[in-house]
């Protein structure tokens, strides 16, 4: 009889090693979960050795964001696992506000359940911008389905948009109803130059009233969407991005001090899920309020006060150079100005929280025929209840707001001509 190739005590250990190398480790490979309608929801896994999983819910659809991917890789390299979901892409939906706001949270709850089944690590849920609302809805449904479950650390929201857009530009935005039903720990990373920085206190108040251990992390000199930007172009953004992996570690440790509420607030939503209306046209303001006055410096260094233009028809446009829809409507606005300037039309483009050098550099690339004013700290935008960029307001000769729009529109068209023809003859 030939002697065994390996000593007998070694064989069980070799078999175990072969099993480990041939069988994927739980939680370390991509997986999917089916929703109630049979749609496959994919969870992409970037494995790490630490004891924390960050589960990201993004709004990406068939696009790659290399700088966002680099950020996720830096988080993974710090020892935190990174799992990500693209619900809109998996459901073949478009990436727009109305579609995101229609997500009721059921699929997010299902993904959280699947994540729990694939790991014993603590799970920190993350999202950003508009996806913050569906995420909170999903966590509430998960709470209802999993009483006494303790595997979630909490939720972290980056530059969150937690408001229901008003039907008219200039009306006050309402905090999302889900905030009043959220009692889980929530951390909000709010950019100082973000569009909702001056409204964030309303969000914190709603969360605290609901019993959430909510924490606010202000990000100095940062704009929204910083996680998607090229960090080499902005030292402040590069610094904040570099701090995020360490902050997630610290946040998870901090959340361990809180008692995670295992049951949701026993109260139904007072109204159905808001889906928002599409407003790609000028909307009449029947109340005709007096336009809020302001004094701002122009890009050329001159000071202009709105009340000085009494007797003129004034189109006020809040915009930013980093906002693609804002840039898209500039040519048609130039054409409108050329058509009606002799009849008393003035256009004021109020730039949102960019420096004079940034605006000047942009104007060397894009021709703007009308004055550009600098709203350096966002006070004017807040005064006018600007919810999204671009937002525009049309003021009559008596200084009253007659029309508004909170979207980018094509200005050089007959419908706009008819409105201006009427205003110029009043």
MOSULDA-V975969 format. One record per pair of residues at least 6 apart in sequence whose C-alpha atoms are under 6 Angstrom apart, sorted by sequence separation. I is the first residue (numbers start at 1). GAP is how many residues later the second one is. D is the distance in whole Angstrom. If there is no record, write none. Layout:
BEGIN
i->I gap->GAP d->D
i->I gap->GAP d->D
END
This chain:
BEGIN
i->34 gap->6 d->5
i->231 gap->6 d->6
i->297 gap->6 d->4
i->395 gap->6 d->4
i->33 gap->7 d->6
i->166 gap->7 d->5
i->231 gap->7 d->5
i->296 gap->7 d->6
i->319 gap->7 d->6
i->394 gap->7 d->6
i->395 gap->7 d->6
i->33 gap->8 d->5
i->165 gap->8 d->6
i->296 gap->8 d->6
i->394 gap->8 d->6
i->32 gap->9 d->5
i->295 gap->9 d->6
i->394 gap->9 d->5
i->32 gap->10 d->4
i->164 gap->10 d->5
i->295 gap->10 d->4
i->393 gap->10 d->6
i->32 gap->11 d->6
i->163 gap->11 d->5
i->294 gap->11 d->6
i->393 gap->11 d->4
i->31 gap->12 d->5
i->163 gap->12 d->4
i->164 gap->12 d->6
i->294 gap->12 d->6
i->392 gap->12 d->6
i->30 gap->13 d->6
i->163 gap->13 d->5
i->293 gap->13 d->6
i->392 gap->13 d->5
i->30 gap->14 d->5
i->162 gap->14 d->6
i->391 gap->14 d->6
i->30 gap->15 d->5
i->391 gap->15 d->4
i->29 gap->16 d->6
i->390 gap->17 d->6
i->390 gap->18 d->6
i->28 gap->19 d->5
i->350 gap->22 d->6
i->351 gap->22 d->6
i->353 gap->22 d->6
i->347 gap->23 d->6
i->348 gap->23 d->5
i->349 gap->23 d->5
i->350 gap->23 d->5
i->351 gap->23 d->5
i->352 gap->23 d->5
i->353 gap->23 d->4
i->350 gap->24 d->6
i->351 gap->24 d->6
i->353 gap->24 d->5
i->353 gap->25 d->6
i->180 gap->26 d->6
i->352 gap->26 d->6
i->53 gap->27 d->6
i->179 gap->27 d->6
i->183 gap->27 d->5
i->185 gap->27 d->5
i->187 gap->27 d->6
i->192 gap->27 d->6
i->48 gap->28 d->6
i->52 gap->28 d->5
i->53 gap->28 d->5
i->54 gap->28 d->5
i->55 gap->28 d->5
i->56 gap->28 d->5
i->57 gap->28 d->5
i->58 gap->28 d->6
i->61 gap->28 d->5
i->132 gap->28 d->6
i->179 gap->28 d->6
i->183 gap->28 d->5
i->184 gap->28 d->5
i->185 gap->28 d->5
i->186 gap->28 d->5
i->187 gap->28 d->5
i->188 gap->28 d->5
i->189 gap->28 d->5
i->190 gap->28 d->5
i->191 gap->28 d->5
i->192 gap->28 d->5
i->50 gap->29 d->5
i->53 gap->29 d->6
i->55 gap->29 d->6
i->105 gap->29 d->5
i->109 gap->29 d->5
i->122 gap->29 d->5
i->123 gap->29 d->5
i->124 gap->29 d->5
i->126 gap->29 d->6
i->128 gap->29 d->5
i->183 gap->29 d->4
i->185 gap->29 d->6
i->187 gap->29 d->6
i->188 gap->29 d->6
i->190 gap->29 d->6
i->192 gap->29 d->6
i->193 gap->29 d->6
i->194 gap->29 d->5
i->49 gap->30 d->6
i->50 gap->30 d->5
i->108 gap->30 d->5
i->122 gap->30 d->6
i->123 gap->30 d->6
i->124 gap->30 d->5
i->125 gap->30 d->5
i->126 gap->30 d->5
i->127 gap->30 d->5
i->128 gap->30 d->5
i->129 gap->30 d->6
i->156 gap->30 d->6
i->159 gap->30 d->6
i->180 gap->30 d->5
i->192 gap->30 d->6
i->193 gap->30 d->5
i->194 gap->30 d->5
i->48 gap->31 d->5
i->103 gap->31 d->6
i->124 gap->31 d->6
i->126 gap->31 d->6
i->128 gap->31 d->6
i->129 gap->31 d->4
i->130 gap->31 d->5
i->154 gap->31 d->5
i->155 gap->31 d->5
i->156 gap->31 d->5
i->157 gap->31 d->5
i->158 gap->31 d->5
i->159 gap->31 d->5
i->191 gap->31 d->5
i->313 gap->31 d->6
i->314 gap->31 d->6
i->316 gap->31 d->6
i->318 gap->31 d->6
i->320 gap->31 d->5
i->48 gap->32 d->6
i->105 gap->32 d->5
i->106 gap->32 d->6
i->128 gap->32 d->5
i->129 gap->32 d->5
i->156 gap->32 d->6
i->191 gap->32 d->5
i->312 gap->32 d->5
i->313 gap->32 d->5
i->314 gap->32 d->5
i->315 gap->32 d->5
i->316 gap->32 d->5
i->317 gap->32 d->5
i->318 gap->32 d->5
i->319 gap->32 d->5
i->320 gap->32 d->5
i->48 gap->33 d->5
i->105 gap->33 d->4
i->109 gap->33 d->5
i->314 gap->33 d->6
i->317 gap->33 d->6
i->318 gap->33 d->6
i->319 gap->33 d->6
i->47 gap->34 d->5
i->46 gap->35 d->6
i->334 gap->35 d->6
i->46 gap->36 d->5
i->45 gap->38 d->5
i->44 gap->39 d->5
i->44 gap->40 d->5
i->43 gap->41 d->6
i->43 gap->42 d->5
i->41 gap->49 d->6
i->326 gap->64 d->5
i->159 gap->65 d->6
i->52 gap->69 d->6
i->54 gap->69 d->6
i->51 gap->70 d->5
i->52 gap->70 d->5
i->53 gap->70 d->5
i->54 gap->70 d->5
i->55 gap->70 d->5
i->56 gap->70 d->5
i->57 gap->70 d->5
i->319 gap->70 d->6
i->54 gap->71 d->6
i->55 gap->71 d->6
i->56 gap->71 d->6
i->319 gap->71 d->5
i->318 gap->72 d->5
i->299 gap->73 d->6
i->318 gap->73 d->5
i->298 gap->74 d->6
i->299 gap->74 d->6
i->317 gap->74 d->6
i->298 gap->75 d->4
i->317 gap->75 d->4
i->297 gap->76 d->6
i->298 gap->76 d->6
i->316 gap->76 d->5
i->336 gap->76 d->5
i->297 gap->77 d->6
i->316 gap->77 d->5
i->315 gap->78 d->6
i->332 gap->78 d->6
i->333 gap->78 d->6
i->315 gap->79 d->5
i->332 gap->79 d->5
i->314 gap->80 d->6
i->332 gap->80 d->5
i->314 gap->81 d->5
i->313 gap->82 d->6
i->313 gap->83 d->5
i->325 gap->83 d->6
i->181 gap->84 d->6
i->313 gap->84 d->5
i->312 gap->85 d->5
i->311 gap->86 d->4
i->310 gap->89 d->6
i->27 gap->91 d->5
i->26 gap->92 d->6
i->27 gap->92 d->5
i->291 gap->108 d->6
i->290 gap->109 d->6
i->291 gap->109 d->5
i->290 gap->110 d->4
i->291 gap->110 d->6
i->289 gap->111 d->5
i->288 gap->112 d->5
i->289 gap->112 d->6
i->288 gap->113 d->5
i->148 gap->114 d->5
i->288 gap->114 d->6
i->147 gap->115 d->5
i->147 gap->116 d->6
i->285 gap->117 d->5
i->284 gap->118 d->6
i->285 gap->118 d->5
i->284 gap->119 d->4
i->143 gap->120 d->5
i->283 gap->120 d->5
i->143 gap->121 d->6
i->282 gap->121 d->6
i->283 gap->121 d->5
i->282 gap->122 d->5
i->282 gap->123 d->5
i->280 gap->127 d->6
i->280 gap->129 d->6
i->68 gap->159 d->6
i->68 gap->160 d->5
i->67 gap->161 d->5
i->67 gap->163 d->6
i->75 gap->170 d->5
i->102 gap->173 d->5
i->101 gap->174 d->5
i->98 gap->177 d->5
i->98 gap->178 d->6
i->172 gap->213 d->6
i->170 gap->214 d->6
i->170 gap->215 d->5
i->170 gap->216 d->6
i->169 gap->235 d->5
i->169 gap->236 d->5
i->169 gap->237 d->5
END
